Amino acid sequence: MELNCPLPIADDDHVLLGHGSGGRLTHRLISDIFYPAFRNPLLEQDHDGSIFSVESGRMAVSTDSFVVDPVFFPGGNIGDLAVNGTVNDIACCGAKPLYLTAGFILEEGLALKDLRLIVNSMKEAADKAGVFIISGDTKVVERGKCDKIFINTTGVGIVADDVNISPKNAAPGDVVICSAPIGVHGITILSTRESLGFETAMKSDTAALNKMIAALYNNIKDIHVFRDPTRGGLSSTLNEIAEAAGVEIELDESLLPVPDTVRAASEILGLDPLYIANEGVVLTILPDIHAEQALNIMRNFAEGQHAVIIGRVSSSEKAVVKMKNLYGGYRIVNMLNGDQLPRIC
């Protein structure tokens, strides 16, 4: 009789189906890899979940799944990407990120040394962002049923009473600030995945932006919108904001922070940088009167030292994003159709 689940080999250096059984190998995986990295008083409750106290007021929660290919890439890996991505989603709600949960889908045969590197990078990213990973889950599937590792992270944060951040708040007279150059993450992933060999030291911009975002809303109470333009890039994110608020957003092509390497790679590949994913960029929309103060605050952080105004909310006549080109004409910037770059995060 053939066994669907092979007998586990205790000293193997790769993930086995037995690691997902809930038995001895599962506990060894947790005690040898996950607990040493994520250990904190809440996780050490050793329960099906963690019980924690929160301040009075509102909470924010966000969940995201990460399937990036390749798992390791210049500037990061799927682990720190999973932490940073969810931390940024919580921060863009105007919340202070506090806790994360982490769910792992592992493919049989994944090298344990690679899993350890990924988990340790998650720990480092969580420490840098000032959050705790307080609960998790691990499942193992057969070879070929998953591509090495998929990670889901859910974040929880607290929203202060005086914070009101929403895409519906964008209003005529607002400016749009972009915190960093665009398209870097997407081009890095595509170049690494396809071994394109671009002559560049470009690396992913994955980073936690919560401290910079907190500095902004702690000093400027009239910020209307924070959004991180990840999948779908600048174009899709701004279209979502325009539709939510019922406003027209006008971009200026001459102001867009597109690095030369991204522009050159995009031209070769037939891509538009406006549609390429970012992982260390936040869009801030606020009244023009606060623009210079916001830029000064952002430029005090490494993640925001290249922050620039890229456009403004021009009217509330219709929900549309348009761009003034280098010759003074205008074109409509639509939301991304299809999937320009699959498995980018």
Buried (B, 14 or more C-beta within 10 A) or exposed (E): EEEEEEEBEEEEEBBBBBBBBEEEBBEBBBEEBBBEBBEBEBBEBEEEEBEBEEEEEBBBBBEBBBBBBEBBBEBBBBBBBBBBBBBBBBBBBBBBBBBBBBBBBBBBBBEBEBBBBBBBBBBBBBEBBBBBBBBBEBBBBEEEEBBBBBBBBBBBBBBBEEBBBBBBBBBEEBBBBBBBBBBBBBBBBBBBBEEEEBEBEBBBBBBBBBBBBBBBBEEBEEBBBBBBBBBBBBBBBBBBBBBBBEBBBBBBBEEBBBBEBBBBBBEEBEBBBBBBBBBBBBBBBBBEEBBEEBBEBBBEBEBBEBBBBBBBBBEEEEBBBBBBEEEEEEEEBEBBEEEBBEEBB
